């Protein structure tokens, strides 16, 4: 097997088969579940499509060593393409509206992607048309996955549908999903209906034309246009396949934020489109007693740490943007080994851990450096003494997970101290793609004895 085939197989093993979470609110006779798509390789549902489109390009010969990957994106698809492309030896150029948030840009920068910024007033369609122009000028230079029109974007979700059907023992009655390209909603709807034609599929759109639900589209005004590529006219996935969707639910930005905070009250820190999906699923459950509703959490809090989306009470840690970048760069350099360091600061008036200083330390576990870290106690005491003189105390430990999710392992939890926070940075192929903080808890949860701690990046 060639190196690239081995890498493809390794990537495949880190995408899909995501957990199904029970998110049913108290008092409902229906059950609501969510696919935790942030458990994919780079932290979003778009990894499935990015992988499928790259694999299709390799199989067809459209993607080869002489080409760069080119795509219009608002973030998550671009991250998937850039990281998977990097793992396979390809460079990526992304066209994005200039208002794309800082958290996503940092991940893309870490993955080595080149940015071309488009007119913010033109939104994602402006980025699409700029990409079409670049491709038309020099088609031999680029591999353009063309996510809004590429059937691989939705066909890959046949597997997602099969996962849902199996995880619910075939009892799923409704599927609810926000639409951007339409790939997830259309693909899962088609797959589920093949397994059981009675299953209903509901798309979720922002209620407002001007909205704040990132990654979604109000289709009446934001639907992608038909485009001419070469001599072929292409129609968008959503426009050509929308008959697979039984109805549309419109969720306001304010309701999506409310959903986001309700989930935070359950210890689930997910993205803004997840909040919209949750609210739509709850409304559907109230109207359909006894149903089994499945929705999607497309991404997680680490794509929005700079945006202050959550109510103040949900934040457990405050971390400066400057300090976060220092940690990021340290773990990029440590890759493919685990990096580690100490976090110093003071609790603020709300009881949050206010991290002010990161002190990198050596990982002395040389035998298992790729998946274990160990801090020299003498070095730790020296750092504590130094920062005590500055009025700071040890509040936590940061370490990286090379090519693994930013979730505590059993090894992490066995050696954790109850009074400290632990920030984990997921580093895939040398790119920092995810950040999570956690503490030990006596309360049972989906992560056992670990409780996620929401980070505010300032």
N, C-alpha and C positions, 0 to 999 in steps of 0.2 A: 504493500500500500504506500502511495507517495505521501510526502509530508503534508501537502494540501488536503488530501483525502483524510488523513489522520486528524488534522485540525478541524475539518468539517464535522467529523464524527464527534469530536470532543465538544464543539460548540452545540451540536444538536442535543447532546445530553444535558446541557444547561438551559434549554429552552423548552417550555411546555410542561405539562403535568403539574400545574400550579395548584396550590391548596384551594379547597372550597370552604369558605367561612360561613358560619351561621350568624347572620346579623339581624335576626328577627326581633323587632321591638316587643316589649311586654304587652300583653293584651290582645294580640292578633291570633286568629285561628289559622291564618295562612303562615307558611314558612318562607323566609327570604334568605337567600344565600348569595355570596359574592365570590367570584374567582379572583384570587389575590395575584394579579398579573405582575405586580411589582416584584414577585419572586423569580422572574425571568433573569437571564444573563446580565443585562445592563439596567434592569429595574423598571421595565414597562412592557405593556402588551405589544408594542410595536416591534419588539425583538422577533416575534414570530414572523411578521411580514418582512422585516429587513432580511432575516435569514433566508426566507423563501425566495425573495427577489434576487438576492445575490446568488443563491444556488441555481436558480433558473438561468441567470446570466452566464454562469460558469458552464452549465450543461449545454447551452445553446451556442456558446462561443462568443456571445456579445460582450462578455467581460473577460479580458485577457490582460497580460502583464503590461501592455502598452497603453492602457486606459486608466483614467481616474473615474471614481464614482462621483456622479453629479445628482443632486436632488434638491427640490424645494421642500422646506420643512418649517414647522414652528418649534421643533425641538426633539421629541421622542423618537420619531423615525430617523432623524438625522443622527441621533446618538447611537441607535442600533446599527445603522449603516457604517458609521465611522469606526465604531469599536470592532464590529465583526469584520469589516474591511481591513482594519489594521491587523487583526489576528491572522488574516489570510494574506497579508502583504500588499494590500491596495491602499492608495491614498484617496481622500474624500474632499470634495468641495461642496459646500452647502449654501444655498440661497435662502435667506431668512429675513422676515420683516425686522427692522432695527429695534423694535420694542420687545423682542424675545428676551426673557428674563435672565438675570445674571447667573442664577444657579445652572441653567441649561448651557449657557455659554461657557461656563467654567468646565463643565464636563466635556464639551466638544473641544475646547482648547486642550484639555488634558489628553484627549484622544488624537490630537494632531490634525484636526480638521481645519480646512481653510474656509473662511466666511466670506460671503458676498452679501451685503445688506441691501435690501430692497425698500421701496417707499412704504413707510408705516401706514400711511393713509390707504394704501391699496391692499393691505392685509395679506392673507396667505395666497390669494389669487394673483396679487402683484408679484409675489415671489415665484409663483408657477409660471407666469408669462415671461418673466426675466430668464428663468431656466430654459424655457422653450426657445428663447432667442439665442442664448449661449449654445445650446445644443445644435440649433440650426446653422450657426456660423461655422461650427467645426465638429460634426458628428463623429469623426474618426478619433477625436481626442477623449470622448466621454462614454462611460456606461451610465445611462440614465434609467434607473429603476422605474421612475414615473408612477409613484405610488397611487395617485388619484385615479389612474386609468388601468393599471396593471392587474390582470385577473389573479395573479399569484398572491396579491394583497388580501383577497377574500378567500381564495381556495384553501389557503393554509389553515383557515379556521374550521375546516372540516374536522381536524384533530381536536380543536377546542370544543366543538359540539359533542364529539364522542366522549371527551373527558367529562363534560357536564352530565351527559346522559348516564354514564357509568357511576359518577359520584353521587347522583341522586337516585340511583337504582331504577332509572327510567321513569321516575315520578314527576319530573319537571313538567310544568304546564305552561309557563310563560318565560320568555327571555326579554330582558330590558337592557338597552345599551345606547349610550350617547354616540352621535355620529360626527365624524370629521371627514375622513376619506370615505367612510361607510364600510371599510373593509371588515372590521370586527362584527358590526351589526348584521351586514349582509351575509358574511361567511358562516357565522354561527346560526343565523336564522335558516339558511339553506341546509346546513348539516343536520340541525335538529328536526326540521320538517321531513327530511328523508327518513329519519329514525321513527318519527311519529307525526304524521300530518296534522294532528289536532293541536300541536304546540303553537301558541301564538307568540309573535315577535313584535316588540314595541320599540321603536326608535325614540331617542330623547334628543330634543333640540333646545337651545336657549330660547326663552320667550321673547327676548328683546332683539332687535336688529343690531343694536350696539350693546354688546354684552361683555361679561368678564369671566366666561367659562372657557378657559384656555383649552385648545385642542378640539373644540367643537364648532359646528357651523349652524347658523340660522339659514336653512337652505333656500328660503324664498329670496334672499338677497346675496347669499354667500356661496351658492352652488358653483362648482367649477364649470367653465364654459366648454363646449366642444372645441377641440383643437386639431390642427392639421400637422401631423408629423410625417415628413416625406410626402407621400401621396395618399396617406391614410387619415381619415377623419376619426378621431377618438372621442367617445362619450364617457363621462365619469362613471365610476363604479356605482355610486349612489343613484345617479339618474337612470342608469340602464337596468339596475336590479332592484329598484325600490318596491316593486310589486311583491317581493318576498316579505316585506314588512306589513303587518296587519294594521298598525296605527302609529301615530306619533303623539308623544306627550311633550308639552312645552313646559320647561322649568325656568323660573326666573333666576337671575344671578343671586339675588338675596336668598332665595330658597336653597340654592346650591351651597351657599355659605352656611346656611342653617344646618343642612345635612352634614356638611364637613364637621361642624362643631358637635352635632349629636354623636357622630362616629368617634370623635375625639373623647367624648365622655365615656365611651366604651374602651378607650385605650387604643383605638385604631386611627392612625394619623396618615391619611391618604390624600390624593390630589383633588382638585376642585371639580373635575368631571365625575369623580367617584361620588362626591356629595350630591351632584345632580342625579346620577343613577340611583343613589339610595333613596332620595326623595320620590322619584318617579316609581320606584319599586314599592315603597310604602303606600303610596296613593293607590296603586294597582291592587295591592294586597287587601286594602280596606274595601275595595269594590268587588273583590272576588274571594270571598271566604273559602277556606279549605284549599286554596291553590298552593303550588310550589313554584316560587319565582326565583329565577337566577339572574343576577346582574354581574357587572364587571367592575373591578377597581383597577383602572388602567395604569396608574402609577402611584407613587407614595410621596410623603412629605418632603423628601430630600430634593425634589424638583422645585420646591416653593419656600425654602427656608428663609429667603430674603424678603418675602412678600407679606409677612404678618397677616396671614389669612385667618388665624385662629384667635378665639377669645383669649385674653391675657391669662386666665386661670389655667389654661392647658399647658403652658410652657413650663418645662422643668429645668432648662438650661439656656443661658445666653452666651453666645460665642461671637467674638468680633470677626468680621470678614477677613481682616488682615491675618489674625491668628489661624483661621481656617485655611487660608492659602498657604501659610507656613507649614501646617500639618500636611496638606495635600502634596506640596513639593517634596517634603521629606519622604513620604510614602511612595511617591513616584520613583524617587532615586533608590529606595530600598528594594523595589520590585526586581526579581520575582520572590524575594524573601519578605517575611513579615517585618514591618518596621514598628517601633514602639516609642512612647514618650509620656511625659508627665504633664498634667493639666493643673495649673495653679490659679487661684482667684479668691473671691469672697462671696458668700451668699448675699443676695440683694434683699431688699425689704419685703419682697414677696416670697422669700424662701427659695428662689431659684439659685442655681449655681452659676455665678457670673465668672466665666473663664476669661482670664486676662493674659496668661502666659503659657506657652507650650515649650517644654524643655525636652528636646529629643535625647534619647538614651540608646545605648547599644543593646541589640538583641544578642544575649550571650548563649542562646540555645543554638549553637552552630550545627548540631546534628539534625535538627528538625526545623531549620530556619524558614523553610517554605510554608510551614503550616503551624508553627508554634512560636511563641515569644517568651522570653524570660529576661527580667530586669535584674541587674546586679544590685543587691541590697545596699552595698556601700555607696554606689553611685546615686541611688535613690535618696539615702540619708543626706548625702552632700548637697543634692539639689533642694531638698526640703529646707535644710539649714540656710542656704543662699536665699530662697524666696521668703522665708520667715523674716529675714532682715528687711525685706521690702513690704512687710505687712500682709503677705499672702500665705494661704494654706493649701495643701494638696487636696484637690477636689475630685480628681479623676485620672484615668489612664486612657490614652488613645493608642490603638494599634490597627494594623491593616490586615485584611484578608485577601491574599493574592488569589485571583480567579475563583472567588467564592462570594456568597452573599454577605451583606453587612449585618449578620445576625449572630448572636452568641452561640458558640458551640458548647457541647457538654464540658469540654476541657476548659473553656473560658469560665463557665459558671461554677465549676468545681473549685476554681482558684480565686474567684472574685471576693472582694471585701464589701461588706454590707454598707459601709459609709461612703463609698466612692461611686462616681459615674464612670461608665466605660463607653467611649466613642469608638465605633468600628468604621473604617473606611474600606469599601470594596474596591480593589484595584484589578481590573481585567485587562490583560495585555499591556500593562503599564499605564492604563488610563483610570483615573479615579472616577467611578461611575455611581457610587452610592455612599451615603453617610447615615448612620443610625447611632443613637445613644441609648443606653439601658442601665438599669440598676437592679439589684437583687430585691426580691419581694417574697413575702410569705403567702401572698394571695395567688391561688391557682389561675393560670391564664393559658392562652394558646401557645405561649413560649415557655411553659413550665414555670420555673422560679424566676424568670426575668420579666421586668416591666419596661416597655419602651418609654423613653423620655424625650419629649418633643423639644427640638432645638430651635432657638430663635437666633438667626444670623443678622448681626447689626453692623 
